[in-house]
Amino acid sequence: MPVDNLGTIFADPVAYADPARWHATARRVRDESPILKVALDDFPEFWAITKHADVMEIERNPDIFTNSPLPVLTPRAGVEAAGSPPVKTLIQMDGDEHKTHRNIVNDWFKPGNVKKLQSRVDDLARESVDRMAAMGGRCDFVNDIALHFPLQVILSILGLPETDYARMLKLTQELFGAEDPDIARLGEDESMFAVILDFVNYFTALASDRRAHPTADLASVIANASINGEPLADMDMLGHYLIIATAGHDTTSNAISGGLLALLEFPEQLALLRDRPELIDAAADEIIRYVSPVKHFLRNCREPFTLRDVTFQPGELLYLSFASANRDEEVFADAMRLDVRRENASSHVAFGFGRHFCLGAHLARMEIRSIFRALLSRLEHIELAGDPSWIHAYFVQGPKSIPVSYRMR
Ligand code: HEM
């Protein structure tokens, strides 16, 4: 097939569900046409940016390549129906507006503060592994373990009660798994709007509680924040809750479940981590590189800009393929291999780069280290007990189910 026809992989949720094939195709695109024009019936036209250096170069120029109006690939019908988003979050903001809003939560996510969460995160990781041990040697690692732990962390730092975890889990999956028929909400209210409205109702109640009774949790930081002496508008506040509750959950779950699957695929790497648990500190980044749970973000070109042999024009869309950039052989030798001792693993762009660099990166690394440390210290043996399956999505994506059998200490 000519390379010009390969661009469908970037917009096809099903294509991402076959990672080996997806990566083989993306590699051809990187080699033959690294900046590829993709014109499909159902999506606005975009340029797929597949090389690590090019993703970085675009991220270095956030005034030329903005997040608004379209930060994530959306079918044409959705773009036309969307208008302005009901709730605006950091990923829809640019320039001073973005800086002002990011400053509200930035300090909370700095390494010094995140470190204070270590023992709580370790406790939750141990509880997850205890639950796995109690399941008697068989589980679905995604649905029984990986989906719960990051949600517990996020909801616990936001300060939500455990009784609300199940509801938040469902809402988050509906929001990010909307292209997947098994996950998307069925029936009358299948539109994204209904899902967002559920979030709005939930967090409005939370904010009014934290304004009346402030605590040390992140929900209180957001509820009591002000800009130029004025309290945050309700919708802005909701934007903060929404992005943290959603961005902090599925992304990390996918990294953990994708990480376990990768270790099963490369058993010598699993053995190495079990023998030398201290390697997990660096291996977390290799797992994140390999899995790249956030497949892309879009940028909107504002001024003519030339990269390689292409000049982007104002109004054009650029699809930053983090998944492709993280397998770029020019940066990562033998990139298709998981190598827990890879020296430059942390050069990955799975957290993006620049102004919008993932706010939760330190927390995500802490969670991944913590759960694998807890798991590997107790696992005597683990193997697949059936075929894994993958979520159909082109934004945040990873395994949907990983049946495993295991023995634990
Ligand atoms: C392995 C897990 C994670 C991955 C792969 C990931 C990936 C990303 C990526 C690619 C971006 C966009 C960066 C860019 O445009 O350059 C991002 C932004 C963001 N992430 Fe994460 N993320 C993860 C975990 C988390 C966690 C745990 C949280 C919060 C608790 C979080 C909160 C955010 C927020 C708030 C933004 C928006 C930042 C902005 O626009 O300024 N993420 N993340």
Boltz pocket constraint, residues with backbone or C-beta under 6 A from the ligand:
constraints:
  - pocket:
      binder: B
      contacts: [[A, 59], [A, 90], [A, 91], [A, 92], [A, 102], [A, 154], [A, 243], [A, 244], [A, 247], [A, 248], [A, 249], [A, 251], [A, 252], [A, 255], [A, 288], [A, 292], [A, 293], [A, 294], [A, 297], [A, 322], [A, 349], [A, 350], [A, 351], [A, 352], [A, 353], [A, 354], [A, 355], [A, 356], [A, 357], [A, 358], [A, 359], [A, 360], [A, 361], [A, 363], [A, 364]]
      max_distance: 6.0
